Amino acid sequence: MGNIPTITKNLLIINVLAFAATLVLQGSMGIDLNNIFGLHFFRASDFRVYQLVTYMFMHGGFAHLFFNMFALWMFGVVVEGVWGPRKFLFYYIACGIGAGLMQEMAQFVEIYLQLNSQSPLGIGEAFVVMGQLAQQLNGLTTVGASGAIYAILLAFGMIFPENKIFIFPIPIPIKAKWFVMGYAALELFQAMTGSGGNVAHLAHLGGMIFGFFMIRYWQRHPSHDFSQRRGPNAFEKMKNFYERHSTNEPEQPQQKQQTRTESDWDYNARRKAEQDEVDHILDKIRKSGYDSLSREEKQRLFDQSKRQ
């Protein structure tokens, strides 16, 4: 745990403690924290605005918690190492809220279609009818960090699209960009077909959608709120970190880009060697944290990210 970045580590701890408290209070006092802090449908009587934040720290079972926290540890360590704690936390919470809003909208459409099939009515009339059914609608409760986790997965895929990862049960390594797009397509398919049980597929997609537009905005409009003075993308923070810790070496004049004269075989071999080196650095981040990298490794990671 000592090598896990601050925000990722604290999110892991908070989620585990919240799950433990849910079990203890449910068993000893009959208090259901998932009912209190889970996200209710906004026309239900138990809905509270704060649930848009608290629901992402509640989980419906150990397996639900384990897979979410495993993904948070696996991808959050790398993303936070690149972005830094403040930006990472803002992104996580904002995408979690966005996923909750998407789930609320999906539930509204589903209920409206059910009511409209029984008796045609307008949107305003549907609001009134839903208010009359406020007690019954309390059963629509969403819990889990999955929306925010899917946003972290998307961020990893957008930051390191060419990085190859092993994901069970896929027997071969797959590039992060294809893995993310495949997961998004699967979630969309399950949401459209209604398969996958009680899983909030549209909430997962909502987290990814909010994350995508947030990252694209940051890439086009570097934010001053996250210690990014200038630069076209999220790796500016990494560059600033490197410059603060590097020795005062004379600045080398920039060389004009040369036309590539090497053969296709040599070019592909060089690109593969570069990718292998980046993969090794990423593995080191996952195992020991970003601070374990040498100055040369940090610079290498930054130089490679500029080419993405």
Order of alpha helices (4+ residues) and beta strands (2+ residues): alpha-alpha-beta-alpha-alpha-alpha-alpha-beta-alpha-beta-beta-alpha-alpha-alpha-alpha-alpha
